[in-house]
Amino acid sequence: MAAEKMALAKAINESLRTALEADPKVLVMGEDVGKLGGVFRVTDGLQKDFGEGRVIDTPLAESGIVGTAIGLALRGYRPVVEIQFDGFVFPAYDQIVTQLAKMHARALGKIKLPVVIRIPYGGGIGAVEHHSESPEALFAHVAGLKVVSPSNASDAYWMMQQAIHSDDPVIFFEPKRRYWDKAEVDPEAIPAPLHKAHVVRAGSDLTLAAYGPMVKVCQDVAAAAQEEGRSLEVLDLRSLSPIDFDTVQASVERTGRLVVVHEAPVFFGSGAEIAARITERCFYHLEAPVLRVGGYHAPYPPARLEDEYLPGLDRVLDAVDRALAY
């Protein structure tokens, strides 16, 4: 496949196709992933080309899907599981937390569980609760799981390859509102390490750190701030467990200020951990407190209200103004 511009959803499809072609032990499983090609068509065409034994339509039973994937991984397979929507993962949470995350340590390292769990997450598509949530902090808190989220098509392609090759279980959060955003994907490129943060826009006055769906928002904020003479650096964290704190620290030591942005509620969110760690690491470099922008500590609202719930340009710019005012 030559380098081409493609949507994030298509990039994941191509990455799964590449993995299925390269390794007969790779399987794709989930609700409607086969004949339908997934509700977002991310797995479109894979069952037709690889058969029902490799791309498997499952019952509507998330606990059973993940439990089956664990058993397959113990037998040497590399299952890639799709959870149809973020809010549907909780029937499988027991399997993920008490089995998938623990078995490697429980067996003193003698067994490996190379399972990838794909979860479309976040809002912005006019859906309702259980279809628009951001539960990433619940998984990042669990030792034994890797948690990642791409923000663009190129990262989606390569991070999926790296997740499938990982011998550890990976929770792969896909920002559904970005599924149709296009970017250049080069399958011959040399990818960055899976858990390495990227500086996607250099700046000198303040650092914006985000991941998944909020990276584009932060890039728009930086462009708007530039018109007012402010230079904002934008970091794409890419990984939430582990977090590349070294890259965040290096950026904050240059800029002196940090605003962390995510869709998930601010209360006990991933931004709190980042704020605490960077305050510890960069105390004498900080010119202002680390600020956080995110969702509200409330159930996800009806679709007509989600624009008021989700962090947007104005809320992030307000935090930037407050940080620069110190």
Helices and strands as residue ranges (DSSP letters): E 4-7, H 8-22, E 26-30, H 46-50, E 55-57, H 62-74, E 78-82, G 86-88, G 90-92, H 93-94, I 95-100, H 103-106, E 116-121, H 136-140, E 146-148, H 153-165, E 170-175, G 176-178, E 182-185, E 198-201, E 206-210, H 214-226, E 232-236, E 239-241, H 245-255, E 258-265, H 270-281, E 291-295, G 303-305, H 306-309, H 313-325
